[in-house]
Amino acid sequence: MLIKLTKRQEEILEIVKTAGPITGKDIAKKLSLTRATLRPDLTILTMSGSLEARPRVGYYLNEETEINLQVAKFTEQLVKDYKAHPIVIQKSTSVYDGIVQIFLEDVGTLYAVDENGYLVGVISRKDLLRAAIGNKNLNDLPISVIMTRMPNIVTTRSEETLLEAAKKLIQNRIDSLPVVREVDKGSSTYEVIGRITKTTITRAFLEMIER
Ligand code: ADP
């Protein structure tokens, strides 16, 4: 269970995580506090099961707490620190050239923009495959005909958490989210400044495990 900790309690857990097993006296020294000041926090952390204490050995983290700390940190990660470069094309581009771009850029999704560079559509691999099955001349067919359009595009923003982005991917059953910035407040026109994909989430997850 994740309990809400005070700042100092979080600091104590961090110290025990890196330096444990460690005595109460040494934790107090690291925080420049007295043992007595620290005692209530140590009691709470021990009673709640976050910390374990062994006489003459000191405090150490139990495995569940260690995992909870990592998960808590993971859920706070922001989109802006993980977003990848977006592959953007003009909405007048042909489906044929869209397919070429997907291969050249080695991505699964393209973002379409208008003359001003504002986001107007999303084109996935399957959108292109579908168009390729039913149409003979892919050079004459603009991607704007087959793309998923605004306002149906699910987006994310720099300040959103990776967790929120991951939920959007799963709930909408899509592979990628354009990271957008609204051009003017309330304008509902957006610039694409990045992308978050299932790969982004998987990479962040691996980083967390390996850390
Ligand atoms: P694919 O189906 O090619 O594996 P997706 O699952 O991402 O790729 O796309 C499924 C459908 O959802 C496609 O029609 C695509 O246009 C649309 N789509 C993809 N990403 C988004 C998004 N961020 N917002 C809205 N629709 C999207």
py3Dmol code that shows the C-alpha trace and the ligand (Angstrom):
import py3Dmol

protein = """\
ATOM      1  CA  MET A   1       0.000   0.000   0.000  1.00  0.00           C
ATOM      2  CA  LEU A   2       1.226   3.517  -0.803  1.00  0.00           C
ATOM      3  CA  ILE A   3       0.910   5.779   2.239  1.00  0.00           C
ATOM      4  CA  LYS A   4       1.255   9.542   2.065  1.00  0.00           C
ATOM      5  CA  LEU A   5       4.616  10.425   3.562  1.00  0.00           C
ATOM      6  CA  THR A   6       5.948  13.724   4.834  1.00  0.00           C
ATOM      7  CA  LYS A   7       8.982  15.236   3.158  1.00  0.00           C
ATOM      8  CA  ARG A   8      11.221  14.171   6.018  1.00  0.00           C
ATOM      9  CA  GLN A   9       9.872  10.621   5.980  1.00  0.00           C
ATOM     10  CA  GLU A  10      10.616  10.432   2.266  1.00  0.00           C
ATOM     11  CA  GLU A  11      14.144  11.657   2.964  1.00  0.00           C
ATOM     12  CA  ILE A  12      14.583   8.969   5.573  1.00  0.00           C
ATOM     13  CA  LEU A  13      13.452   6.283   3.139  1.00  0.00           C
ATOM     14  CA  GLU A  14      15.888   7.602   0.516  1.00  0.00           C
ATOM     15  CA  ILE A  15      18.755   7.465   3.008  1.00  0.00           C
ATOM     16  CA  VAL A  16      17.870   3.960   4.128  1.00  0.00           C
ATOM     17  CA  LYS A  17      17.504   2.928   0.488  1.00  0.00           C
ATOM     18  CA  THR A  18      21.033   3.980  -0.398  1.00  0.00           C
ATOM     19  CA  ALA A  19      22.825   3.464   2.912  1.00  0.00           C
ATOM     20  CA  GLY A  20      20.803   0.790   4.717  1.00  0.00           C
ATOM     21  CA  PRO A  21      21.109  -1.066   6.947  1.00  0.00           C
ATOM     22  CA  ILE A  22      21.810   2.073   8.921  1.00  0.00           C
ATOM     23  CA  THR A  23      21.340   3.025  12.574  1.00  0.00           C
ATOM     24  CA  GLY A  24      18.950   5.724  13.742  1.00  0.00           C
ATOM     25  CA  LYS A  25      21.942   7.682  14.955  1.00  0.00           C
ATOM     26  CA  ASP A  26      23.532   7.696  11.504  1.00  0.00           C
ATOM     27  CA  ILE A  27      20.271   8.664   9.794  1.00  0.00           C
ATOM     28  CA  ALA A  28      19.974  11.587  12.232  1.00  0.00           C
ATOM     29  CA  LYS A  29      23.539  12.633  11.443  1.00  0.00           C
ATOM     30  CA  LYS A  30      22.867  12.636   7.698  1.00  0.00           C
ATOM     31  CA  LEU A  31      19.811  14.844   8.216  1.00  0.00           C
ATOM     32  CA  SER A  32      21.588  17.080  10.772  1.00  0.00           C
ATOM     33  CA  LEU A  33      18.864  16.332  13.283  1.00  0.00           C
ATOM     34  CA  THR A  34      18.881  14.832  16.726  1.00  0.00           C
ATOM     35  CA  ARG A  35      17.911  11.236  17.291  1.00  0.00           C
ATOM     36  CA  ALA A  36      14.974  12.405  19.448  1.00  0.00           C
ATOM     37  CA  THR A  37      13.555  14.600  16.673  1.00  0.00           C
ATOM     38  CA  LEU A  38      13.695  11.695  14.316  1.00  0.00           C
ATOM     39  CA  ARG A  39      12.160   9.108  16.616  1.00  0.00           C
ATOM     40  CA  PRO A  40       8.453   9.780  15.780  1.00  0.00           C
ATOM     41  CA  ASP A  41       9.158   9.469  12.043  1.00  0.00           C
ATOM     42  CA  LEU A  42      11.103   6.258  12.493  1.00  0.00           C
ATOM     43  CA  THR A  43       8.265   4.886  14.615  1.00  0.00           C
ATOM     44  CA  ILE A  44       5.657   5.738  11.976  1.00  0.00           C
ATOM     45  CA  LEU A  45       7.754   4.249   9.181  1.00  0.00           C
ATOM     46  CA  THR A  46       8.421   1.088  11.160  1.00  0.00           C
ATOM     47  CA  MET A  47       4.813   0.691  12.346  1.00  0.00           C
ATOM     48  CA  SER A  48       3.459   1.187   8.821  1.00  0.00           C
ATOM     49  CA  GLY A  49       5.823  -1.507   7.589  1.00  0.00           C
ATOM     50  CA  SER A  50       7.854   0.755   5.286  1.00  0.00           C
ATOM     51  CA  LEU A  51      11.000   0.225   7.329  1.00  0.00           C
ATOM     52  CA  GLU A  52      12.222  -2.790   9.183  1.00  0.00           C
ATOM     53  CA  ALA A  53      14.521  -2.577  12.160  1.00  0.00           C
ATOM     54  CA  ARG A  54      16.891  -5.139  13.535  1.00  0.00           C
ATOM     55  CA  PRO A  55      18.701  -4.609  16.857  1.00  0.00           C
ATOM     56  CA  ARG A  56      22.407  -3.801  16.468  1.00  0.00           C
ATOM     57  CA  VAL A  57      22.009  -3.819  12.662  1.00  0.00           C
ATOM     58  CA  GLY A  58      19.769  -0.850  12.023  1.00  0.00           C
ATOM     59  CA  TYR A  59      17.000   0.132   9.681  1.00  0.00           C
ATOM     60  CA  TYR A  60      16.531  -1.292   6.214  1.00  0.00           C
ATOM     61  CA  LEU A  61      13.842  -1.142   3.537  1.00  0.00           C
ATOM     62  CA  ASN A  62      11.584  -4.060   2.985  1.00  0.00           C
ATOM     63  CA  GLU A  63      11.221  -5.185  -0.612  1.00  0.00           C
ATOM     64  CA  GLU A  64       7.667  -3.889  -1.020  1.00  0.00           C
ATOM     65  CA  THR A  65       8.677  -0.386   0.058  1.00  0.00           C
ATOM     66  CA  GLU A  66      11.560  -0.397  -2.372  1.00  0.00           C
ATOM     67  CA  ILE A  67       9.217  -1.291  -5.234  1.00  0.00           C
ATOM     68  CA  ASN A  68       6.627   1.284  -4.085  1.00  0.00           C
ATOM     69  CA  LEU A  69       9.288   4.012  -4.042  1.00  0.00           C
ATOM     70  CA  GLN A  70      10.297   3.165  -7.598  1.00  0.00           C
ATOM     71  CA  VAL A  71       6.709   3.024  -8.826  1.00  0.00           C
ATOM     72  CA  ALA A  72       5.901   6.355  -7.135  1.00  0.00           C
ATOM     73  CA  LYS A  73       8.875   7.947  -8.897  1.00  0.00           C
ATOM     74  CA  PHE A  74       7.913   6.386 -12.217  1.00  0.00           C
ATOM     75  CA  THR A  75       4.378   7.784 -12.057  1.00  0.00           C
ATOM     76  CA  GLU A  76       5.768  11.295 -11.552  1.00  0.00           C
ATOM     77  CA  GLN A  77       7.883  11.269 -14.719  1.00  0.00           C
ATOM     78  CA  LEU A  78       6.841  13.942 -17.215  1.00  0.00           C
ATOM     79  CA  VAL A  79       6.132  13.654 -20.918  1.00  0.00           C
ATOM     80  CA  LYS A  80       8.609  16.450 -21.695  1.00  0.00           C
ATOM     81  CA  ASP A  81      11.532  14.387 -20.404  1.00  0.00           C
ATOM     82  CA  TYR A  82      10.741  11.340 -22.527  1.00  0.00           C
ATOM     83  CA  LYS A  83       9.110  12.625 -25.714  1.00  0.00           C
ATOM     84  CA  ALA A  84      10.664  11.657 -29.039  1.00  0.00           C
ATOM     85  CA  HIS A  85      11.019  13.673 -32.215  1.00  0.00           C
ATOM     86  CA  PRO A  86       7.709  13.811 -34.160  1.00  0.00           C
ATOM     87  CA  ILE A  87       7.548  12.951 -37.858  1.00  0.00           C
ATOM     88  CA  VAL A  88       5.346  15.572 -39.463  1.00  0.00           C
ATOM     89  CA  ILE A  89       4.100  15.794 -43.073  1.00  0.00           C
ATOM     90  CA  GLN A  90       1.932  18.207 -45.047  1.00  0.00           C
ATOM     91  CA  LYS A  91      -1.694  17.094 -45.316  1.00  0.00           C
ATOM     92  CA  SER A  92      -1.459  17.438 -49.113  1.00  0.00           C
ATOM     93  CA  THR A  93       1.237  14.708 -49.231  1.00  0.00           C
ATOM     94  CA  SER A  94       0.180  11.648 -51.227  1.00  0.00           C
ATOM     95  CA  VAL A  95      -0.521   8.308 -49.568  1.00  0.00           C
ATOM     96  CA  TYR A  96       2.372   6.892 -51.619  1.00  0.00           C
ATOM     97  CA  ASP A  97       4.813   9.420 -50.140  1.00  0.00           C
ATOM     98  CA  GLY A  98       3.308   8.805 -46.701  1.00  0.00           C
ATOM     99  CA  ILE A  99       4.198   5.122 -47.013  1.00  0.00           C
ATOM    100  CA  VAL A 100       7.730   6.052 -48.099  1.00  0.00           C
ATOM    101  CA  GLN A 101       8.060   8.358 -45.062  1.00  0.00           C
ATOM    102  CA  ILE A 102       6.955   5.634 -42.660  1.00  0.00           C
ATOM    103  CA  PHE A 103       9.795   3.435 -43.939  1.00  0.00           C
ATOM    104  CA  LEU A 104      12.401   6.185 -44.183  1.00  0.00           C
ATOM    105  CA  GLU A 105      11.740   7.511 -40.703  1.00  0.00           C
ATOM    106  CA  ASP A 106      11.152   4.078 -39.199  1.00  0.00           C
ATOM    107  CA  VAL A 107       7.994   5.130 -37.316  1.00  0.00           C
ATOM    108  CA  GLY A 108       4.503   3.726 -37.020  1.00  0.00           C
ATOM    109  CA  THR A 109       2.578   6.980 -37.141  1.00  0.00           C
ATOM    110  CA  LEU A 110       2.819  10.266 -39.031  1.00  0.00           C
ATOM    111  CA  TYR A 111       1.307  13.575 -37.987  1.00  0.00           C
ATOM    112  CA  ALA A 112      -0.257  15.754 -40.670  1.00  0.00           C
ATOM    113  CA  VAL A 113      -0.102  19.545 -40.525  1.00  0.00           C
ATOM    114  CA  ASP A 114      -1.699  22.355 -42.532  1.00  0.00           C
ATOM    115  CA  GLU A 115       0.041  25.260 -44.316  1.00  0.00           C
ATOM    116  CA  ASN A 116       0.635  26.977 -40.945  1.00  0.00           C
ATOM    117  CA  GLY A 117       2.245  23.903 -39.462  1.00  0.00           C
ATOM    118  CA  TYR A 118      -0.721  23.191 -37.181  1.00  0.00           C
ATOM    119  CA  LEU A 119      -1.793  19.651 -36.388  1.00  0.00           C
ATOM    120  CA  VAL A 120      -4.747  18.453 -38.484  1.00  0.00           C
ATOM    121  CA  GLY A 121      -4.402  14.669 -38.643  1.00  0.00           C
ATOM    122  CA  VAL A 122      -2.839  11.377 -37.601  1.00  0.00           C
ATOM    123  CA  ILE A 123      -1.960   8.606 -40.064  1.00  0.00           C
ATOM    124  CA  SER A 124      -1.097   5.157 -38.782  1.00  0.00           C
ATOM    125  CA  ARG A 125       0.371   2.162 -40.577  1.00  0.00           C
ATOM    126  CA  LYS A 126      -3.028   0.551 -40.834  1.00  0.00           C
ATOM    127  CA  ASP A 127      -4.593   3.709 -42.300  1.00  0.00           C
ATOM    128  CA  LEU A 128      -2.010   3.522 -45.085  1.00  0.00           C
ATOM    129  CA  LEU A 129      -2.494  -0.220 -45.599  1.00  0.00           C
ATOM    130  CA  ARG A 130      -6.247   0.245 -45.815  1.00  0.00           C
ATOM    131  CA  ALA A 131      -5.842   2.968 -48.414  1.00  0.00           C
ATOM    132  CA  ALA A 132      -3.349   0.839 -50.364  1.00  0.00           C
ATOM    133  CA  ILE A 133      -5.753  -2.078 -50.586  1.00  0.00           C
ATOM    134  CA  GLY A 134      -8.659  -0.136 -52.057  1.00  0.00           C
ATOM    135  CA  ASN A 135      -6.919   2.376 -54.311  1.00  0.00           C
ATOM    136  CA  LYS A 136      -4.930   2.040 -57.493  1.00  0.00           C
ATOM    137  CA  ASN A 137      -3.288   5.404 -57.695  1.00  0.00           C
ATOM    138  CA  LEU A 138      -1.719   6.210 -54.356  1.00  0.00           C
ATOM    139  CA  ASN A 139       0.169   9.115 -55.878  1.00  0.00           C
ATOM    140  CA  ASP A 140      -3.051  11.038 -56.460  1.00  0.00           C
ATOM    141  CA  LEU A 141      -4.628  10.324 -53.110  1.00  0.00           C
ATOM    142  CA  PRO A 142      -3.746  12.911 -50.424  1.00  0.00           C
ATOM    143  CA  ILE A 143      -3.309  11.615 -46.878  1.00  0.00           C
ATOM    144  CA  SER A 144      -5.852  14.210 -45.709  1.00  0.00           C
ATOM    145  CA  VAL A 145      -8.558  11.916 -47.159  1.00  0.00           C
ATOM    146  CA  ILE A 146      -7.573   8.925 -45.021  1.00  0.00           C
ATOM    147  CA  MET A 147      -6.190  10.489 -41.824  1.00  0.00           C
ATOM    148  CA  THR A 148      -7.895  10.670 -38.427  1.00  0.00           C
ATOM    149  CA  ARG A 149      -8.800  14.341 -38.082  1.00  0.00           C
ATOM    150  CA  MET A 150      -9.045  16.993 -35.449  1.00  0.00           C
ATOM    151  CA  PRO A 151     -10.943  17.171 -33.113  1.00  0.00           C
ATOM    152  CA  ASN A 152     -10.742  13.381 -32.824  1.00  0.00           C
ATOM    153  CA  ILE A 153      -7.006  13.323 -32.191  1.00  0.00           C
ATOM    154  CA  VAL A 154      -5.937  12.241 -28.725  1.00  0.00           C
ATOM    155  CA  THR A 155      -2.990  14.372 -27.629  1.00  0.00           C
ATOM    156  CA  THR A 156      -0.695  14.865 -24.666  1.00  0.00           C
ATOM    157  CA  ARG A 157       1.225  17.862 -23.311  1.00  0.00           C
ATOM    158  CA  SER A 158       4.733  18.382 -21.959  1.00  0.00           C
ATOM    159  CA  GLU A 159       3.598  18.759 -18.377  1.00  0.00           C
ATOM    160  CA  GLU A 160       1.434  15.658 -18.342  1.00  0.00           C
ATOM    161  CA  THR A 161       2.792  12.579 -16.597  1.00  0.00           C
ATOM    162  CA  LEU A 162       3.884   9.488 -18.475  1.00  0.00           C
ATOM    163  CA  LEU A 163       1.252   7.619 -16.513  1.00  0.00           C
ATOM    164  CA  GLU A 164      -1.523   9.831 -17.928  1.00  0.00           C
ATOM    165  CA  ALA A 165      -0.117   9.376 -21.430  1.00  0.00           C
ATOM    166  CA  ALA A 166       0.062   5.591 -20.964  1.00  0.00           C
ATOM    167  CA  LYS A 167      -3.591   5.533 -19.899  1.00  0.00           C
ATOM    168  CA  LYS A 168      -4.610   7.475 -23.021  1.00  0.00           C
ATOM    169  CA  LEU A 169      -2.742   5.017 -25.247  1.00  0.00           C
ATOM    170  CA  ILE A 170      -4.442   2.024 -23.672  1.00  0.00           C
ATOM    171  CA  GLN A 171      -7.933   3.504 -23.311  1.00  0.00           C
ATOM    172  CA  ASN A 172      -8.007   4.683 -26.925  1.00  0.00           C
ATOM    173  CA  ARG A 173      -6.210   1.597 -28.279  1.00  0.00           C
ATOM    174  CA  ILE A 174      -3.673   3.619 -30.203  1.00  0.00           C
ATOM    175  CA  ASP A 175       0.100   3.399 -30.581  1.00  0.00           C
ATOM    176  CA  SER A 176       1.122   7.030 -30.342  1.00  0.00           C
ATOM    177  CA  LEU A 177       0.192  10.447 -29.021  1.00  0.00           C
ATOM    178  CA  PRO A 178       1.359  13.731 -30.507  1.00  0.00           C
ATOM    179  CA  VAL A 179       2.799  16.016 -27.836  1.00  0.00           C
ATOM    180  CA  VAL A 180       1.204  19.384 -28.561  1.00  0.00           C
ATOM    181  CA  ARG A 181       1.425  23.016 -27.541  1.00  0.00           C
ATOM    182  CA  GLU A 182      -1.604  25.236 -28.043  1.00  0.00           C
ATOM    183  CA  VAL A 183      -0.661  28.089 -30.374  1.00  0.00           C
ATOM    184  CA  ASP A 184      -2.722  30.696 -28.518  1.00  0.00           C
ATOM    185  CA  LYS A 185      -4.643  30.059 -25.336  1.00  0.00           C
ATOM    186  CA  GLY A 186      -8.157  28.902 -26.227  1.00  0.00           C
ATOM    187  CA  SER A 187      -7.383  28.784 -29.971  1.00  0.00           C
ATOM    188  CA  SER A 188      -7.696  24.984 -30.234  1.00  0.00           C
ATOM    189  CA  THR A 189      -4.895  25.048 -32.801  1.00  0.00           C
ATOM    190  CA  TYR A 190      -1.827  23.058 -31.905  1.00  0.00           C
ATOM    191  CA  GLU A 191       1.796  22.698 -32.853  1.00  0.00           C
ATOM    192  CA  VAL A 192       3.319  19.236 -32.653  1.00  0.00           C
ATOM    193  CA  ILE A 193       6.434  19.287 -30.491  1.00  0.00           C
ATOM    194  CA  GLY A 194       6.982  15.568 -29.909  1.00  0.00           C
ATOM    195  CA  ARG A 195       5.517  12.113 -29.732  1.00  0.00           C
ATOM    196  CA  ILE A 196       4.899   9.534 -27.053  1.00  0.00           C
ATOM    197  CA  THR A 197       4.558   5.938 -28.207  1.00  0.00           C
ATOM    198  CA  LYS A 198       4.184   2.564 -26.579  1.00  0.00           C
ATOM    199  CA  THR A 199       7.949   2.236 -27.073  1.00  0.00           C
ATOM    200  CA  THR A 200       8.486   5.410 -25.024  1.00  0.00           C
ATOM    201  CA  ILE A 201       6.516   3.923 -22.141  1.00  0.00           C
ATOM    202  CA  THR A 202       8.287   0.571 -22.391  1.00  0.00           C
ATOM    203  CA  ARG A 203      11.694   2.291 -22.390  1.00  0.00           C
ATOM    204  CA  ALA A 204      10.834   4.370 -19.334  1.00  0.00           C
ATOM    205  CA  PHE A 205       9.650   1.206 -17.591  1.00  0.00           C
ATOM    206  CA  LEU A 206      12.915  -0.587 -18.369  1.00  0.00           C
ATOM    207  CA  GLU A 207      14.963   2.383 -17.158  1.00  0.00           C
ATOM    208  CA  MET A 208      13.075   2.255 -13.875  1.00  0.00           C
ATOM    209  CA  ILE A 209      13.803  -1.441 -13.431  1.00  0.00           C
ATOM    210  CA  GLU A 210      17.477  -1.121 -14.337  1.00  0.00           C
ATOM    211  CA  ARG A 211      18.129   1.874 -12.107  1.00  0.00           C
TER     212      ARG A 211
END
"""
ligand_1 = """\
27
ADP
P -2.200 0.847 -36.244
O -3.690 0.572 -36.273
O -1.650 1.210 -37.558
O -1.423 -0.249 -35.567
P -2.870 2.763 -34.172
O -3.403 1.667 -33.311
O -2.073 3.823 -33.546
O -1.983 2.163 -35.332
O -4.063 3.450 -34.947
C -5.383 2.949 -34.975
C -6.316 4.015 -35.532
O -6.368 5.097 -34.612
C -5.887 4.609 -36.871
O -7.016 4.802 -37.683
C -5.245 5.953 -36.496
O -5.472 6.952 -37.470
C -5.955 6.297 -35.223
N -5.049 7.002 -34.283
C -3.750 6.756 -34.047
N -3.235 7.598 -33.149
C -4.252 8.428 -32.797
C -4.374 9.548 -31.893
N -3.348 9.973 -31.164
N -5.575 10.136 -31.804
C -6.639 9.702 -32.538
N -6.585 8.682 -33.395
C -5.406 8.045 -33.522
"""
view = py3Dmol.view(width=600, height=400)
view.addModel(protein, "pdb")
view.setStyle({"model": 0}, {"cartoon": {"style": "trace"}})
view.addModel(ligand_1, "xyz")
view.setStyle({"model": 1}, {"stick": {}})
view.zoomTo()
view.show()
